[in-house]
C-alpha cells in the first residue's frame, strides 16, 4: 500500500504502473457525446485524498459529458501476511511516514499518527459501508466517502472501527439511515457481495493502483489515467475520448457559498484549485465571498479549512 510521490499512485510497489503507462491512450473511436468515468479508489488511499481538489474541479467543470461511477478497489484487505519490503513497509507503523510525505507534498493535510497508536486494520469495512449506501443513494455514498476521508486523513480517526463508521453515517443526517444498521449490513454477507462487485470490476479492467480514472465511450474504448495528475491531463483525456474535432464543453463553476453549502467543509488547497486562487490570498478570497457569521475556520497541520456553521459536520473531527 506504498504511495509513491513521483508517480502519485497508491498500491504495492511491484504492481505500480509507470507514469507513461498510466496516461497511455489504449484505443479510440470517434465522437461520443457521453463518457463513462470510472474512478477506482479506496477510503485509505492517500493519493486519492491528494487528488480530490483536481477531480472536484474536473467533474464540476466538465460534468455535462460525464457519467461518474466510483468503484472501490480494495487497497488493504488486512495486515495478515501483508508486507511491502521494497518500500520498508512490514506493518502499520511504517505507513505513517509515507502518509505525512503525501500530505506535505499535496497540502491536503494528513496526520497519520493513528498508524502508531490505533492503526486501520483493513480498508474493507469503510468500503463495504460505501457499497451499502450506494445501493440506496449514489450521491449520499460519495458524501460518506468524503467524510470518511476527512476523518482518517485530517482528523486521525480509525475508519475500520465500527463505532467511528456508524458515527460518520449518522452525521450524514439522512432520516432513513441508521449508522449502526448500515454498519451491521455492511458487515454481513450482502455487504461483502456488494464490495466484491467493485473488486471484480477493478480486476477485469486491469486496475492495479489508485487513484485510477478510466474514461470510456459508448463502445467501451477510451483512456486510463493513473495517479495524481494536473487538471489538464484529465481534460486532454476527455477530449481524446470524445473524438477528433470535439472540444469538451465547460460549464461555470459554483460560487463559493454554494460550493461550501454542497461540500460542507473545504481545505485551502481545494479552494485554490477550484477557483485558481493564489495561496497567499485564499483567506481574503473566502472572507469576501462568504459572510464571517456563516463560516467556521480551523487548521490541521498548518492547513486552513472552512466549513458552514449551519451544517453539522462535526463527526469527521478528532475525538474529544
Backbone torsions as a table, in degrees:
resi	resn	phi	psi	omega
1	UNK	NA	23.2	177.0
2	UNK	-62.6	141.7	178.4
3	UNK	-115.2	112.3	-172.9
4	UNK	-85.4	123.2	-178.3
5	UNK	-69.3	-27.7	-178.3
6	UNK	-75.9	-44.8	-178.9
7	UNK	-90.2	-20.3	-177.8
8	UNK	70.4	34.9	-176.5
9	UNK	-125.3	138.5	172.3
10	UNK	-103.7	131.1	178.9
11	UNK	159.7	166.9	177.5
12	UNK	-54.8	139.4	-172.9
13	UNK	-59.0	-36.4	-176.5
14	UNK	-78.3	-2.3	-179.7
15	UNK	-115.1	0.3	-176.0
16	UNK	-76.3	141.2	176.8
17	UNK	-84.4	151.6	175.3
18	UNK	-71.5	162.3	179.3
19	UNK	-60.5	-35.8	-180.0
20	UNK	-67.0	-45.0	179.0
21	UNK	-64.8	-36.0	-173.4
22	UNK	-62.7	-33.9	-176.3
23	UNK	-108.1	13.5	-177.1
24	UNK	-72.1	134.3	177.0
25	UNK	-74.4	128.8	-177.1
26	UNK	-84.9	-54.0	179.1
27	UNK	-167.3	146.0	-176.1
28	UNK	-129.7	150.0	168.4
29	UNK	-133.0	150.3	-176.8
30	UNK	-70.8	173.9	-141.5
31	UNK	-35.0	137.7	171.7
32	UNK	-126.8	139.5	-179.0
33	UNK	-79.1	-35.9	-178.5
34	UNK	-118.1	145.8	-177.7
35	UNK	-126.9	132.8	173.5
36	UNK	-85.0	123.1	176.2
37	UNK	-105.6	111.7	175.6
38	UNK	-98.4	119.0	179.2
39	UNK	-108.0	107.2	179.3
40	UNK	-92.8	125.7	-169.5
41	UNK	-152.0	-174.7	178.2
42	UNK	-156.7	143.7	-177.0
43	UNK	-59.7	-26.4	-178.5
44	UNK	-109.4	20.5	175.9
45	UNK	-80.4	111.2	-175.1
46	UNK	-67.2	-34.8	178.0
47	UNK	-72.3	-23.2	173.5
48	UNK	-69.3	-36.0	173.3
49	UNK	-65.8	-41.2	-178.6
50	UNK	-66.4	-31.1	-175.8
51	UNK	-89.0	-4.8	-176.8
52	UNK	-55.2	-42.6	-179.4
53	UNK	-58.3	-42.2	-178.5
54	UNK	-71.2	-43.8	-178.3
55	UNK	-66.5	-34.4	177.2
56	UNK	-62.1	-47.5	-179.3
57	UNK	-64.3	-42.5	-179.9
58	UNK	-60.4	-46.0	-178.8
59	UNK	-66.7	-39.9	180.0
60	UNK	-70.6	-41.3	-173.3
61	UNK	-77.8	-32.3	-176.5
62	UNK	-119.2	21.1	-174.9
63	UNK	-64.6	-19.5	178.5
64	UNK	-62.4	-22.8	-179.3
65	UNK	-93.8	-13.9	-161.4
66	UNK	-108.9	134.5	164.6
67	UNK	-107.7	102.4	-170.5
68	UNK	-89.0	131.3	176.3
69	UNK	-130.1	119.8	-178.6
70	UNK	-97.5	124.0	-173.4
71	UNK	-120.7	131.2	177.1
72	UNK	-77.8	140.0	-174.2
73	UNK	-108.4	-13.7	176.7
74	UNK	75.5	58.1	-176.7
75	UNK	-67.3	-41.2	-176.6
76	UNK	-134.7	93.2	175.9
77	UNK	-60.8	-47.2	176.2
78	UNK	-170.2	174.5	177.4
79	UNK	-90.5	-6.6	-179.1
80	UNK	-64.4	113.5	178.4
81	UNK	77.6	1.4	-178.3
82	UNK	-83.2	136.1	172.2
83	UNK	-159.3	138.5	174.3
84	UNK	-122.9	75.0	-171.8
85	UNK	-64.8	-28.9	-179.6
86	UNK	-59.7	-28.0	-179.2
87	UNK	-114.1	14.8	175.3
88	UNK	73.0	21.6	179.9
89	UNK	-103.8	108.2	178.8
90	UNK	-116.1	-10.3	-179.8
91	UNK	-165.4	176.3	-176.1
92	UNK	-55.7	-37.1	-175.4
93	UNK	-62.7	-22.4	-178.2
94	UNK	-78.4	-12.1	-177.0
95	UNK	-80.6	-28.2	-172.4
96	UNK	-54.2	-44.9	-177.8
97	UNK	-64.7	-43.2	179.6
98	UNK	-61.6	-43.9	179.8
99	UNK	-61.7	-44.4	-178.6
100	UNK	-62.6	-38.6	177.7
101	UNK	-61.2	-45.1	-179.9
102	UNK	-62.7	-42.2	179.7
103	UNK	-63.2	-42.9	-179.4
104	UNK	-68.0	-37.6	-178.7
105	UNK	-71.0	-36.1	-174.3
106	UNK	-93.6	-20.0	-172.4
107	UNK	63.0	19.3	163.0
108	UNK	-99.0	103.0	-163.7
109	UNK	-61.3	136.3	176.2
110	UNK	-131.3	119.0	179.4
111	UNK	-75.0	-64.2	174.3
112	UNK	84.3	-8.9	-176.4
113	UNK	-70.9	-13.2	177.2
114	UNK	-61.7	-26.1	178.7
115	UNK	-64.4	-19.0	-179.0
116	UNK	-94.6	-22.4	-175.0
117	UNK	-122.1	-31.3	-176.6
118	UNK	-150.4	67.2	-169.1
119	UNK	-67.3	149.1	173.4
120	UNK	-66.3	124.9	-177.9
121	UNK	-79.8	-30.1	-176.8
122	UNK	-166.7	149.7	174.2
123	UNK	-89.3	-0.3	-178.8
124	UNK	-69.6	-40.4	179.9
125	UNK	-56.3	-51.6	177.1
126	UNK	-66.9	-29.8	178.2
127	UNK	-66.3	-39.4	178.6
128	UNK	-68.7	-39.3	176.7
129	UNK	-60.9	-44.2	176.9
130	UNK	-56.7	-46.5	-177.3
131	UNK	-63.2	-39.2	179.4
132	UNK	-65.7	-45.0	180.0
133	UNK	-66.6	-37.3	-178.8
134	UNK	-61.2	-31.5	176.6
135	UNK	-60.6	-28.8	-179.1
136	UNK	-93.4	-42.8	-171.3
137	UNK	-160.0	106.6	-175.8
138	UNK	-63.5	-38.0	-179.2
139	UNK	-66.3	-39.8	179.1
140	UNK	-67.3	-34.3	176.9
141	UNK	-63.6	-39.1	176.6
142	UNK	-62.7	-40.0	178.4
143	UNK	-65.4	-40.8	176.2
144	UNK	-58.5	-45.1	-178.6
145	UNK	-60.1	-41.2	178.4
146	UNK	-63.0	-46.9	-179.3
147	UNK	-63.4	-37.9	179.2
148	UNK	-64.5	-39.4	179.2
149	UNK	-68.6	-42.0	175.0
150	UNK	-56.1	-44.1	-176.8
151	UNK	-61.6	-49.2	-172.9
152	UNK	-79.6	-38.4	-175.4
153	UNK	-84.8	-55.7	-173.6
154	UNK	-81.7	-37.1	-171.6
155	UNK	-111.6	8.3	165.2
156	UNK	60.4	43.7	179.2
157	UNK	-110.7	146.5	-175.1
158	UNK	-84.1	102.6	-175.7
159	UNK	-86.5	11.7	165.8
160	UNK	-93.5	-5.2	178.5
161	UNK	-80.7	122.5	-177.5
162	UNK	-57.1	-36.6	-179.4
163	UNK	-66.6	-39.7	177.6
164	UNK	-65.3	-43.1	179.0
165	UNK	-61.9	-43.5	179.3
166	UNK	-62.9	-38.4	179.2
167	UNK	-64.6	-40.9	178.7
168	UNK	-64.9	-43.8	178.7
169	UNK	-61.8	-46.4	178.4
170	UNK	-60.6	-34.6	-179.2
171	UNK	-68.3	-14.1	176.4
172	UNK	-68.8	-21.3	175.0
173	UNK	73.8	22.0	178.9
174	UNK	-85.3	124.8	-173.3
175	UNK	-64.0	-22.5	-176.8
176	UNK	-100.6	5.8	-179.8
177	UNK	-114.5	118.7	172.6
178	UNK	-100.1	126.0	-178.6
179	UNK	-54.8	-48.6	-177.8
180	UNK	-64.3	-37.8	-179.8
181	UNK	-68.7	-42.1	179.4
182	UNK	-64.4	-43.7	179.9
183	UNK	-64.3	-39.3	177.6
184	UNK	-63.9	-42.7	178.2
185	UNK	-64.9	-39.5	179.1
186	UNK	-64.4	-30.1	-178.7
187	UNK	-85.2	1.6	-178.4
188	UNK	-92.6	177.1	177.3
189	UNK	-60.1	-37.4	179.0
190	UNK	-61.9	-43.5	-180.0
191	UNK	-60.0	-42.2	179.3
192	UNK	-68.0	-36.6	177.9
193	UNK	-62.1	-40.9	178.9
194	UNK	-64.4	-41.8	178.2
195	UNK	-66.5	-39.0	-179.2
196	UNK	-59.5	-31.3	176.5
197	UNK	-59.5	-46.1	179.6
198	UNK	-64.4	-45.3	-177.6
199	UNK	-63.9	-37.1	178.3
200	UNK	-65.6	-41.0	179.0
201	UNK	-63.9	-41.3	178.5
202	UNK	-60.6	-43.5	179.1
203	UNK	-64.8	-43.8	-178.1
204	UNK	-60.6	-35.3	-176.8
205	UNK	-94.5	7.6	174.0
206	UNK	71.1	28.4	179.4
207	UNK	-80.5	125.1	-175.6
208	UNK	-125.3	-9.6	179.1
209	UNK	-146.6	164.3	-175.2
210	UNK	-131.7	144.6	-0.7
211	UNK	-77.9	144.9	172.2
212	UNK	-125.4	130.1	176.4
213	UNK	-112.9	124.5	171.6
214	UNK	-110.0	123.6	175.0
215	UNK	-109.1	118.2	-172.0
216	UNK	-131.2	141.0	177.7
217	UNK	-85.9	-174.2	-174.0
218	UNK	-67.6	-17.7	177.6
219	UNK	-93.8	4.2	-179.6
220	UNK	78.8	18.4	178.2
221	UNK	-106.3	145.9	-179.1
222	UNK	173.6	-147.1	-173.6
223	UNK	-140.0	157.2	-179.2
224	UNK	-121.4	134.3	175.4
225	UNK	-124.0	121.6	-177.3
226	UNK	-117.7	139.7	177.9
227	UNK	93.4	-179.2	179.5
228	UNK	-81.7	119.2	-177.1
229	UNK	-130.0	158.2	176.0
230	UNK	-70.8	162.6	-179.2
231	UNK	-53.0	-40.6	-175.7
232	UNK	-59.6	-32.0	179.8
233	UNK	-64.0	-43.3	-179.5
234	UNK	-70.4	-37.4	178.6
235	UNK	-65.8	-42.7	178.0
236	UNK	-62.6	-41.0	179.0
237	UNK	-63.7	-41.2	177.7
238	UNK	-62.5	-43.7	-179.4
239	UNK	-61.1	-39.1	179.6
240	UNK	-66.3	-39.6	-179.7
241	UNK	-71.4	-36.5	177.4
242	UNK	-63.4	-32.2	175.3
243	UNK	111.1	164.0	-177.7
244	UNK	-58.4	135.5	175.7
245	UNK	82.1	0.6	179.3
246	UNK	-109.9	115.2	177.9
247	UNK	-93.2	131.9	177.7
248	UNK	-57.3	134.4	178.1
249	UNK	-79.8	130.9	175.6
250	UNK	-96.6	142.4	172.5
251	UNK	-119.0	160.7	-176.2
252	UNK	-66.5	142.6	176.5
253	UNK	-76.4	158.3	-179.6
254	UNK	-70.8	143.7	169.5
255	UNK	-59.6	154.7	-173.5
256	UNK	-59.9	-40.3	-179.0
257	UNK	-63.8	-37.2	178.0
258	UNK	-70.9	-37.5	179.1
259	UNK	-64.7	-42.1	177.7
260	UNK	-65.9	-37.8	177.2
261	UNK	-62.1	-39.2	-178.0
262	UNK	-74.4	-43.0	-172.8
263	UNK	-91.1	-25.4	179.7
264	UNK	87.6	-49.8	-178.9
265	UNK	-145.8	136.6	178.4
266	UNK	-134.8	136.9	175.2
267	UNK	-88.0	158.5	-176.0
268	UNK	-54.0	-43.4	-178.9
269	UNK	-59.4	-35.4	-178.8
270	UNK	-69.6	-39.3	178.1
271	UNK	-69.1	-41.6	177.6
272	UNK	-59.1	-44.8	-177.1
273	UNK	-71.0	-41.0	-175.9
274	UNK	-66.8	-41.2	-174.3
275	UNK	-107.4	-1.1	-178.2
276	UNK	67.3	37.4	-177.3
277	UNK	-95.4	138.8	178.1
278	UNK	-69.1	143.0	-179.6
279	UNK	-53.1	-35.6	-174.7
280	UNK	-67.9	-21.9	-175.1
281	UNK	-117.5	9.1	-174.7
282	UNK	-64.7	-38.4	180.0
283	UNK	-63.2	-42.8	177.5
284	UNK	-64.1	-39.9	179.3
285	UNK	-59.6	-44.7	-179.9
286	UNK	-64.7	-47.0	-177.0
287	UNK	-62.0	-33.9	-179.0
288	UNK	-72.4	-23.6	-171.6
289	UNK	-109.5	-14.5	179.1
290	UNK	-135.8	130.2	-179.0
291	UNK	-60.8	139.1	-177.1
292	UNK	-58.0	-33.0	-178.9
293	UNK	-70.1	-16.1	-179.4
294	UNK	-93.5	-6.8	-172.1
295	UNK	-119.7	151.9	170.3
296	UNK	-128.5	130.0	-179.2
297	UNK	-108.2	151.5	176.3
298	UNK	-149.9	172.8	177.6
299	UNK	-134.2	145.1	173.2
300	UNK	-132.4	116.8	-179.7
301	UNK	52.0	39.6	177.3
302	UNK	83.7	-2.5	179.1
303	UNK	-101.5	130.3	-176.4
304	UNK	-85.8	144.2	169.2
305	UNK	-130.2	158.0	176.4
306	UNK	-127.1	144.4	176.6
307	UNK	-143.2	156.8	178.3
308	UNK	-70.9	133.3	178.4
309	UNK	-69.3	-23.6	-177.1
310	UNK	-86.4	-5.4	-175.9
311	UNK	-105.1	126.0	-179.2
312	UNK	-81.1	85.7	-178.4
313	UNK	-110.8	16.9	-172.2
314	UNK	-65.5	-14.7	-176.6
315	UNK	-63.2	-22.5	-176.1
316	UNK	-85.2	-10.3	-175.1
317	UNK	-80.2	169.1	-178.1
318	UNK	-64.2	148.3	178.5
319	UNK	-66.1	146.2	179.7
320	UNK	-70.7	NA	NA
